[in-house]
């Protein structure tokens, strides 16, 4: 299969962080653009529009497109079958199982879901699924994208790319904006305590991203190019096949550029990946995967007030009303690789050996608006991992999984000074290098007592070179009283080790890292009921969850490290967090040509910043909703509409003892739309419109100082505004 792809887009993704681990970046919406396209498949009487470039599009025009989509007659072309509970296999639990046998609530996205969804990034695809909160620092090219599960922080979700942990050891989070959507075949989100199998950080759950594989007796080839608003363009290529008996490969590469929605919000992104597989027999199979990502981006900061005047220092424009910084910039260069060997020497025994290597390099160039001076920072993380597992499927429905895992982290932080003209100061570089390691041994036992009852228990013993050890138990029960009903109960201990920034942040007169930190620990429990009706054309799931975290790490003044102007701020084990909540999911296929999905999450997450003073956790909404409707027509037309609601959330408290926020971010609703048409068997045309009603909202806040007025105000990180994307594909 070969696909030539033409597209127009205006979306973005990722960037650097401040001392608290928060990205030092904001965003803003710019002009609204719409690319008109020649759509020969529009209904009689509809105006055919020749592709003519980009022009401003008002809300009435977007509403007309949406109304046209909803009103389109839905006839006979059957959609692909809806995946039911007993048809989907989950691999994120390290043993292949049917999803209804896993004692966790699970979110699954396959290749069809990814292709049909009006999403331009993996974060958008998962946004507002039950229990999932998508956080982004804005709409410019390098804005970071994170997934927060059940109200926990982004560093409580471990993200894996073909089994490789892509969370940054520096800040603890994974940036989903780094990953090209075109190479992804499947996404599995397993919610609930994951520390038993995955160790540190998997407190809220795991996200496992699986890329495309070659298919036997089939040549896959895809070529693509795209152009869009805000100077966006994209080139991509994919090719996969089996070259010999049992030996195949899949290769991907892409390049994308964007000028962004604001000044200094440009992005230059390149990536490539290669997967080799050898699966001739069960005695020995092997896979080798490597991926490379390289990008450069501007870091515009918050959106200043509209009345802000341009500020110039030594002939350099430092900021204006569009961007809090016109000079800050960053770059990332990441390399991921993994080799996995599997063997099934006996029918009941499967052995696996896995090794992976990760290199993450980040560069950040930062200047201060007051003087023009600044600093540049290089941070390098090198991670080496080794894991061995043995899966034994024994008589009487017993399955044992034994594993041992070792990971070594090398961290280098180099800081150099800049003069008032932004030129590097000679001899002003400070470099620090540190390394830590973890070693975990775990065992998990599952017992399928009968067709109605399955029990799970496990234990992990984890050693960390900095803080000692943790013992992590987990328990699970799956009850299936009838074929259409599944009840799941999970309970387990979780923990998160301090990040490299927490431990080794470079010391100054005001701040420093804290090598004396303890890990965050706690318990996570959930109860899920899944029920299908009407021959599984309707599935309803409901989950109750609760969790707690002790010794939460946050920045605070630390008497153990006095400074010239008072105690220095360091990461400290000062806080506690807890939450309870509900998740509700509904999927339905009322007609062969219609598919509907609904998701709602209610989260009561609270933080204790001072003893006995509990308050709603910052930036955590109590209510999240997602509705999606897909239409399939016999003419080859597919339409997908997604509506998301995010409730209001506290942004700033004036002190640790305050229980009411000083500033609250308002709730908002976004609507996304994708229309695709297949014609002449080989061609596929599509238009995607994101945030079609141009809803304005902020995702985070930060302070901005106007050096001209000498005033400091708190400004927002605006979320992504309206954008459009058109594509044309050819398959053979």
C-alpha positions in Angstrom: 0.0 0.0 0.0 1.3 3.4 -0.9 -0.2 6.7 0.3 0.7 10.1 -1.0 -0.5 12.7 1.5 -1.2 16.4 1.2 -2.2 18.3 4.3 -2.8 21.6 5.9 -2.5 22.1 9.7 -2.0 24.5 12.5 -1.2 22.5 15.7 1.8 22.3 17.9 3.6 20.5 20.8 6.6 20.6 23.7 9.5 22.7 25.7 11.8 23.3 28.7 11.1 23.8 32.4 11.6 26.1 35.4 12.9 25.1 38.8 9.5 23.5 39.7 9.6 21.3 36.7 7.0 23.4 34.9 7.7 24.4 31.3 8.8 28.1 30.9 6.4 28.6 28.1 2.9 30.0 27.2 0.8 30.3 24.1 -1.6 32.5 22.2 -4.0 32.3 19.3 -3.4 34.3 16.2 -5.4 34.8 13.0 -8.0 32.3 12.1 -7.4 30.5 8.9 -9.4 28.1 6.7 -8.3 26.1 3.7 -11.1 25.6 1.2 -10.9 22.3 -0.7 -12.4 20.9 -3.8 -14.9 18.3 -2.6 -16.5 16.6 -5.5 -18.4 14.3 -3.1 -20.5 17.1 -1.5 -24.3 16.6 -1.8 -26.3 18.1 -4.7 -26.6 21.8 -4.5 -23.6 22.2 -2.3 -21.0 24.7 -3.5 -17.8 23.1 -4.8 -14.9 25.1 -3.6 -11.6 25.0 -5.4 -8.5 24.7 -3.2 -7.4 28.3 -3.0 -5.1 28.7 0.0 -5.9 30.1 3.4 -8.4 32.8 4.3 -10.1 34.0 7.5 -13.1 31.9 8.5 -15.7 33.2 10.9 -17.7 31.1 13.3 -20.8 31.0 11.0 -18.8 29.2 8.3 -17.6 26.6 10.8 -21.1 26.2 12.1 -22.3 25.6 8.5 -19.7 22.9 8.0 -20.7 21.2 11.3 -24.4 21.5 10.4 -23.7 20.0 7.0 -22.0 17.0 8.6 -24.7 16.3 11.1 -27.4 16.6 8.5 -25.7 14.3 6.0 -27.9 11.3 5.3 -26.6 8.1 7.0 -27.1 5.1 4.9 -25.8 1.6 4.4 -22.0 1.5 4.4 -21.1 -0.6 7.4 -18.5 0.7 9.8 -15.7 -1.5 10.9 -16.9 -3.7 13.8 -16.8 -2.1 17.2 -14.1 -3.7 19.3 -15.8 -5.5 22.2 -14.4 -6.4 25.6 -13.5 -10.0 24.7 -12.0 -9.1 21.3 -9.2 -6.8 22.3 -5.9 -8.0 23.7 -4.0 -5.9 26.2 -0.2 -6.2 26.2 0.6 -3.3 28.6 0.4 -5.7 31.6 3.4 -7.6 30.2 1.3 -10.7 29.5 -1.1 -11.0 26.6 -4.6 -11.0 28.0 -8.1 -10.2 26.9 -9.1 -6.8 28.2 -11.9 -8.2 30.4 -9.4 -10.4 32.2 -7.3 -7.4 33.3 -8.2 -6.1 36.8 -7.8 -2.5 35.6 -9.9 0.0 33.8 -8.4 0.3 30.3 -8.6 2.8 27.4 -7.7 1.4 24.0 -7.1 3.2 20.6 -6.4 1.2 17.5 -5.2 2.3 14.0 -8.8 2.9 12.9 -9.5 5.1 15.9 -6.3 7.1 15.2 -7.0 7.6 11.5 -10.7 8.7 12.0 -10.2 11.0 15.0 -10.0 14.8 14.5 -6.7 14.8 16.5 -3.4 16.2 15.4 -1.4 14.7 18.4 -1.5 11.8 20.7 -2.4 14.0 23.6 -5.5 15.3 21.7 -6.5 11.7 20.8 -6.6 10.7 24.5 -7.9 14.0 25.9 -10.9 13.6 28.2 -11.2 9.9 27.8 -12.5 8.5 31.1 -9.9 9.4 33.8 -7.5 11.2 31.4 -6.7 14.9 31.5 -4.7 16.3 28.6 -2.5 19.2 29.7 -0.6 21.4 27.2 1.3 24.7 27.8 -0.2 26.2 24.7 -0.6 26.4 21.0 2.9 27.1 19.7 5.4 24.8 18.1 7.3 23.6 21.1 4.5 23.4 23.7 4.7 20.3 26.0 1.8 17.8 26.1 1.2 15.6 29.1 -1.4 13.1 30.2 -2.6 13.3 33.8 -4.6 10.3 35.1 -7.2 10.6 37.8 -6.0 13.9 39.1 -2.3 12.9 39.7 0.5 14.8 38.2 2.0 14.1 34.8 5.0 12.5 36.5 2.7 9.8 38.0 2.0 8.4 34.5 4.7 6.3 32.9 4.7 6.4 29.0 6.3 3.6 27.0 7.1 3.6 23.3 7.3 0.0 22.2 8.2 -0.8 25.8 10.8 2.0 26.1 10.1 4.4 29.0 10.2 7.9 27.4 9.6 9.9 30.6 12.3 12.4 31.2 14.4 11.5 34.3 15.0 15.3 34.8 11.4 16.3 35.2 9.6 12.9 35.5 7.0 13.6 32.7 6.7 12.4 29.1 6.0 14.9 26.3 3.5 13.3 24.0 4.0 16.1 21.5 7.3 14.6 20.5 5.7 11.5 18.8 4.5 11.5 15.2 0.9 10.2 14.9 1.5 8.6 11.5 3.8 5.9 13.0 1.4 4.8 15.8 -0.6 1.6 15.4 -2.1 1.2 18.8 -2.3 2.9 22.2 -3.1 1.2 25.5 -3.8 3.1 28.7 -4.0 1.0 31.8 -5.3 3.0 34.8 -4.5 2.1 38.4 -1.4 1.2 40.4 1.4 0.1 38.0 4.4 0.1 40.3 4.3 -3.7 40.7 5.4 -4.2 37.1 6.9 -0.9 36.1 8.4 0.5 39.3 8.9 4.1 40.1 6.4 6.7 38.7 3.6 4.3 37.6 1.3 5.5 40.4 -1.7 6.6 38.3 -1.2 4.2 35.4 0.7 3.5 32.2 0.5 4.5 28.5 1.9 2.0 26.1 2.4 3.2 22.5 2.9 0.5 19.9 4.2 1.5 16.4 3.4 -0.2 13.1 4.7 -3.6 12.2 5.3 -5.2 8.8 2.7 -7.6 7.6 3.5 -10.9 5.9 2.9 -11.1 2.2 2.2 -7.3 2.0 4.2 -4.3 1.0 3.3 -1.1 3.0 4.4 2.2 1.7 3.2 5.7 2.6 4.4 9.0 1.3 3.0 12.3 2.5 3.4 16.1 2.4 1.4 18.8 4.0 1.1 22.6 4.1 -1.0 24.8 6.4 -1.7 27.9 8.3 0.9 29.5 10.5 3.6 28.4 8.0 3.1 24.7 8.7 4.4 22.1 6.4 5.1 18.4 6.8 6.8 15.6 4.8 6.6 12.0 5.8 7.4 8.5 4.5 6.8 5.0 5.7 7.7 1.6 4.3 7.4 -1.9 5.6 7.6 -5.5 4.4 9.0 -8.9 5.1 12.2 -9.5 3.1 12.7 -13.1 4.0 10.9 -15.9 5.8 10.1 -14.5 9.2 12.3 -11.4 8.8 10.7 -8.0 8.3 11.1 -4.3 8.9 9.1 -1.1 9.2 10.8 2.3 8.5 9.3 5.8 9.1 10.6 9.3 8.7 9.0 12.8 8.9 9.8 16.5 9.0 7.5 19.3 10.0 7.9 23.0 10.5 5.7 25.7 11.9 5.9 29.5 12.4 3.5 29.1 15.3 0.6 31.2 16.3 2.7 34.0 17.9 6.1 35.6 17.6 9.0 33.3 18.6 6.8 30.2 18.5 8.4 28.4 15.6 9.2 24.7 15.4 11.5 22.6 13.3 11.0 18.9 13.9 12.6 15.8 12.4 12.2 12.1 13.3 12.9 8.7 12.0 12.4 5.1 13.3 13.2 1.6 12.3 11.7 -1.6 13.6 13.2 -5.0 12.7 11.3 -8.2 13.6 12.2 -11.9 13.3 9.4 -14.2 14.2 9.9 -17.4 12.2 9.1 -19.7 15.1 8.3 -19.8 18.8 11.6 -21.1 19.9 13.2 -17.7 19.3 11.8 -14.4 18.1 13.5 -11.0 18.2 12.6 -7.4 17.6 15.0 -4.4 17.4 13.6 -0.9 17.5 15.2 2.5 17.2 13.8 6.0 17.0 15.5 9.4 16.6 13.9 12.8 17.3 15.5 16.2 16.7 13.8 19.6 17.0 14.3 23.3 17.6 11.7 25.7 18.9 11.1 29.2 20.1 9.9 29.7 23.7 7.6 32.8 23.7 6.5 32.7 27.3 3.1 33.9 28.5 0.8 36.2 26.5 1.4 39.7 28.0 -1.5 42.2 28.3 -2.6 43.7 25.0 -1.4 47.2 26.0 2.2 46.0 26.4 4.7 48.0 24.5 7.7 46.4 22.7 10.8 46.4 25.0 14.3 46.7 23.5 17.6 46.0 25.3 20.9 46.8 23.5 19.2 46.8 20.2 17.5 43.4 20.7 13.7 43.1 20.9 13.0 41.3 24.2 9.2 41.1 24.4 6.0 42.6 23.0 2.2 42.3 23.4 2.4 38.9 21.6 5.1 37.1 23.5 6.8 37.5 26.9 10.1 36.5 25.2 11.2 37.1 21.6 14.6 35.5 22.2 14.3 32.4 24.3 14.7 29.1 22.5 15.2 25.5 23.0 16.1 22.2 21.3 15.7 18.5 22.0 17.6 15.6 20.5 16.4 12.2 21.7 17.4 8.6 20.7 15.5 5.5 21.8 16.5 1.9 21.2 15.4 -1.5 22.4 16.2 -5.1 21.7 13.8 -7.8 22.8 14.3 -11.6 22.6 11.5 -14.1 23.3 11.5 -17.8 23.5 8.9 -20.5 24.2 10.9 -23.6 24.8 7.9 -25.3 26.3 4.2 -24.9 25.7 3.7 -23.5 29.2 6.9 -21.4 29.5 7.7 -18.1 27.8 11.1 -16.4 28.5 11.9 -12.8 27.5 15.0 -10.7 27.7 14.9 -7.0 27.0 17.5 -4.3 26.9 17.1 -0.6 26.1 19.1 2.5 25.8 17.9 6.1 25.8 19.7 9.4 25.3 17.9 12.7 25.9 19.6 16.0 25.2 18.0 19.3 25.9 19.3 22.8 25.3 17.7 26.0 26.6 18.8 29.6 25.7 17.3 32.1 28.1 17.8 35.9 28.5 16.3 38.2 31.1 14.2 41.1 29.9 15.6 43.6 32.4 19.2 43.5 31.4 19.5 41.3 28.3 21.9 38.9 30.2 21.0 35.3 30.8 22.2 31.8 30.6 22.2 28.7 28.4 21.7 25.2 29.8 22.5 21.8 28.5 20.9 18.8 30.2 21.7 15.2 29.1 20.1 12.0 30.4 21.5 8.6 29.5 19.5 5.6 30.6 20.4 1.9 30.2 17.9 -0.8 31.1 17.8 -4.5 31.3 14.8 -6.7 32.1 14.3 -10.5 32.2 10.9 -12.2 32.6 9.6 -15.7 32.8 5.9 -16.4 32.3 4.6 -19.8 33.4 1.1 -21.0 32.5 0.6 -23.9 34.9 -2.3 -26.4 35.4 -5.4 -25.4 37.4 -5.6 -22.0 35.7 -2.5 -20.6 37.4 -0.2 -18.2 35.7 3.1 -16.9 37.2 5.1 -14.0 36.0 8.6 -13.5 37.5 10.8 -10.6 36.5 14.0 -8.7 37.3 14.7 -5.2 36.1 17.8 -2.9 36.3 18.1 0.7 35.2 21.0 3.1 35.4 20.6 6.9 35.0 23.5 9.3 34.1 22.6 12.9 34.4 24.7 15.9 33.3 23.7 19.6 33.8 25.9 22.3 32.3 25.2 26.0 32.7 26.9 28.9 30.9 26.4 32.6 31.3 25.4 35.1 28.7 26.3 38.8 28.6 23.9 41.7 28.0 24.1 41.1 24.3 23.3 37.4 24.6 26.9 36.3 23.9 28.3 33.4 25.8 30.7 34.4 28.6 34.1 32.8 28.4 34.9 30.5 31.3 31.5 30.9 32.8 30.3 27.3 32.5 29.5 25.1 35.5 29.0 21.4 35.0 27.6 18.7 37.3 27.3 15.0 36.6 25.5 12.4 38.7 24.2 8.9 38.3 21.7 6.7 40.2 20.4 3.2 39.6 17.4 1.2 40.5 16.9 -2.6 40.7 13.6 -4.3 41.1 12.5 -7.9 41.4 8.8 -8.8 41.1 6.4 -11.7 41.0 2.8 -11.8 40.0 0.4 -14.8 40.3 -2.9 -15.1 38.6 -5.4 -17.9 39.3 -8.4 -18.5 37.0 -10.4 -20.3 39.6 -13.3 -21.0 37.2 -15.1 -19.2 34.4 -16.5 -16.7 36.9 -13.6 -15.7 39.1 -10.0 -14.7 38.6 -7.6 -13.6 41.4 -4.3 -11.7 41.1 -1.6 -10.9 43.6 1.9 -9.7 43.3 4.9 -8.2 45.1 7.8 -6.0 44.0 11.0 -5.2 45.9 12.7 -2.1 44.6 16.1 -0.8 45.5 17.2 2.8 44.8 20.8 3.9 45.1 19.7 7.2 46.8 16.9 6.4 49.2 17.0 2.7 50.0 14.2 0.3 49.1 10.4 0.0 48.8 8.2 -3.1 49.0 5.1 -2.8 46.7 2.2 -5.3 47.0 -0.8 -5.4 44.6 -4.1 -7.3 44.6 -6.8 -7.8 42.0 -10.1 -9.6 41.4 -12.0 -10.1 38.2 -15.6 -11.5 38.5 -17.6 -12.5 35.3 -21.0 -13.5 36.5 -22.2 -13.7 32.9 -20.7 -13.2 29.5 -21.8 -9.6 29.2 -20.8 -8.5 32.7 -17.4 -8.0 34.2 -16.6 -6.6 37.7 -13.0 -5.6 38.5 -11.3 -4.7 41.8 -7.7 -3.5 42.1 -5.7 -2.3 45.1 -2.0 -1.7 45.3 0.9 0.4 46.7 2.7 2.9 44.5 5.8 5.1 44.7 7.7 7.7 42.8 11.4 8.3 43.2 12.7 11.9 43.2 13.7 13.2 39.7 17.2 14.1 38.8 16.2 17.8 39.0 14.8 17.2 42.5 18.0 15.7 43.6 20.6 17.7 41.8 19.2 21.1 40.7 22.2 23.5 40.4 22.8 25.5 43.5 22.5 29.3 43.5 21.9 31.9 46.2 18.2 31.1 46.2 17.7 27.5 45.2 19.3 24.0 45.0 18.5 20.4 44.7 17.9 18.1 47.7 19.8 14.8 47.8 18.0 13.9 51.1 14.6 13.4 49.6 12.4 10.4 50.3 10.2 8.9 47.6 6.5 9.7 47.3 4.4 6.7 48.4 0.7 5.8 48.7 -2.1 3.4 47.7 -4.4 3.3 44.8 -7.7 1.4 44.6 -10.5 1.1 42.0 -13.7 -0.8 41.3 -14.9 -1.2 37.8 -18.2 -2.6 36.4 -18.4 -3.3 32.6 -21.8 -4.2 31.1 -22.7 -4.8 27.4 -26.1 -4.9 25.9 -27.8 -5.7 22.5 -25.3 -8.2 21.4 -22.5 -5.9 22.5 -23.6 -3.0 20.4 -23.8 -1.0 23.6 -21.2 -1.1 26.3 -21.3 0.8 29.6 -18.4 1.0 32.1 -18.3 2.7 35.5 -15.3 3.0 37.8 -14.9 4.3 41.3 -11.3 5.2 42.3 -9.4 6.6 45.3 -5.7 7.2 46.0 -3.4 9.0 48.3 0.2 10.2 48.2 2.4 10.9 51.2 5.7 12.8 51.3 4.7 14.7 48.1 7.7 16.5 46.7 7.3 20.3 46.2 9.5 23.3 46.3 9.7 25.0 49.8 12.2 26.9 51.9 14.5 24.4 53.6 16.2 25.3 56.9 18.8 22.7 56.2 20.2 24.9 53.4 20.6 28.5 54.6 21.3 31.2 52.0 22.4 34.9 52.0 18.7 36.0 51.9 17.1 33.4 54.0 16.7 29.6 53.7 17.0 28.4 50.1 14.2 26.8 48.2 14.6 23.1 47.6 12.4 20.2 46.7 11.0 18.9 50.0 8.8 16.1 51.3 6.2 18.5 52.7 2.8 17.8 51.2 0.1 15.2 51.0 -2.4 14.5 48.2 -5.5 12.4 47.9 -8.5 11.9 45.6 -11.7 10.1 45.0 -13.7 10.0 41.8 -15.8 8.4 39.2 -15.4 7.5 35.6 -18.2 6.7 33.2 -17.8 5.4 29.6 -20.4 4.5 27.0 -19.8 3.1 23.5 -22.6 2.4 21.1 -23.2 1.3 17.6 -27.0 1.9 17.1 -26.6 1.5 13.3 -24.0 -0.1 11.1 -23.1 3.4 9.9 -23.0 5.2 13.3 -20.7 4.9 16.2 -21.0 7.0 19.4 -18.8 7.3 22.5 -19.2 9.3 25.7 -16.9 9.7 28.6 -17.2 11.6 31.9 -14.8 11.9 34.8 -15.5 13.4 38.3 -12.4 13.9 40.3 -12.2 15.3 43.9 -8.4 15.8 44.2 -7.2 17.7 47.2 -3.7 18.8 48.4 -2.4 19.5 51.9 0.2 22.3 51.7 0.0 23.1 55.4 -0.9 20.7 58.2 -4.7 20.2 58.4 -5.4 22.7 55.5 -6.9 20.8 52.6 -7.9 22.4 49.3 -8.7 21.5 45.7 -5.5 20.6 43.9 -4.1 23.2 41.6 -5.0 23.0 37.9 -7.1 19.9 38.5 -10.7 20.1 37.1 -13.4 18.4 39.0 -15.3 17.6 35.8 -14.2 16.3 32.4 -16.5 15.2 29.5 -15.9 13.9 26.0 -18.5 13.0 23.3 -17.6 11.6 19.9 -19.9 10.6 17.0 -18.6 8.8 13.8 -20.7 8.5 10.7 -19.9 6.1 7.8 -21.7 6.3 4.4 -21.7 3.8 1.5 -20.2 6.5 -0.7 -17.0 6.3 1.3 -17.7 9.3 3.4 -16.6 9.3 7.1 -17.4 12.1 9.5 -16.2 12.4 13.1 -17.2 15.1 15.6 -15.6 15.4 19.1 -16.8 17.7 21.8 -14.8 18.2 25.0 -15.6 20.0 28.2 -13.1 20.9 30.9 -14.4 22.3 34.2 -12.9 25.3 36.1 -9.9 24.7 38.2 -7.9 26.7 40.8 -4.7 28.3 39.4 -3.1 30.2 42.3 -3.5 30.3 46.1 -2.0 33.2 48.0 -0.4 31.0 50.6 0.0 27.5 51.8 -2.7 28.0 54.4 -5.2 29.5 51.9 -8.1 27.2 51.0 -9.8 29.4 48.4 -7.9 30.2 45.2 -6.9 33.7 44.3 -7.2 33.0 40.6 -9.4 30.3 38.9 -9.2 29.2 35.3 -12.6 29.2 33.7 -14.3 26.1 32.2 -14.4 25.7 28.4 -15.8 23.6 25.6 -14.0 22.7 22.3 -15.4 21.1 19.2 -13.3 19.2 16.6 -14.5 17.9 13.3 -13.0 15.6 10.6 -14.6 14.8 7.3 -12.9 12.2 5.0 -14.0 10.9 1.6 -12.7 7.8 -0.2 -13.1 7.9 -4.0 -11.9 6.0 -7.0 -10.8 3.2 -4.7 -7.3 4.5 -4.1 -7.9 8.2 -3.0 -8.8 9.6 0.4 -9.5 13.3 1.0 -10.0 14.7 4.4 -10.5 18.0 6.3 -10.0 18.4 10.0 -11.0 21.5 12.0 -9.9 21.8 15.6 -11.6 24.1 18.1 -13.9 25.2 15.2 -15.8 27.8 17.4 -12.5 29.3 18.5 -13.2 28.9 22.2 -10.7 30.9 24.3 -9.2 29.4 27.4 -6.1 29.3 29.5 -4.3 26.1 30.6 -1.8 27.5 33.2 -0.7 30.9 34.5 2.6 32.6 35.3 3.8 36.1 36.1 5.0 38.7 33.6 7.0 41.8 34.4 6.6 44.8 32.2 10.0 46.5 32.5 8.7 49.7 30.9 6.0 50.2 33.5 7.8 48.4 36.3 4.7 46.3 37.1 4.2 42.5 37.5 1.0 40.8 36.5 -0.2 37.2 36.3 -1.0 36.1 32.8 -2.4 32.9 31.3 -1.0 30.2 29.0 -3.7 30.4 26.3 -4.9 27.1 24.8 -5.0 26.3 21.1 -7.3 28.3 19.0 -9.1 27.4 15.8 -7.0 25.5 13.2 -7.7 23.6 10.0 -6.0 20.6 8.3 -6.7 19.2 4.8 -5.2 16.0 3.4 -5.2 14.0 0.2 -4.0 10.4 0.2 -3.4 7.8 -2.6 -3.1 4.1 -1.8 -1.9 1.3 -4.0 
